[in-house]
Amino acid sequence: MKRKYQKTLDLIFSHPISGNIQWRDIEALFIELGAVICEREGSRISVVLFGEVRVFHRPHPSPNTDKGAVANIREWLKANGVTP
């Protein structure tokens, strides 16, 4: 895994939960892990990864992902064996 993606993964798993992770970096990490991302209505996207479909809301106007979403992503990755 490239350093950029590893850094994003480290931020997702940091304690306390970071509120400074840009959504585009999380999307790039998903793609690196093999995800297929599809646009949905409004600011929503669906992420197909690990044989599951998850729907996320792109943050706006701030590019930073809120802590609740980061916690959900952390648990999803952890449950599928992805850790830093």
Secondary structure, DSSP 8 states (H G I E B T S, - for coil): --HHHHHHHHHHT-SS--S--BHHHHHHHHHHTT-EEEE-STTEEEEEETTEEEEEE---SS-B--HHHHHHHHHHHHHTT---
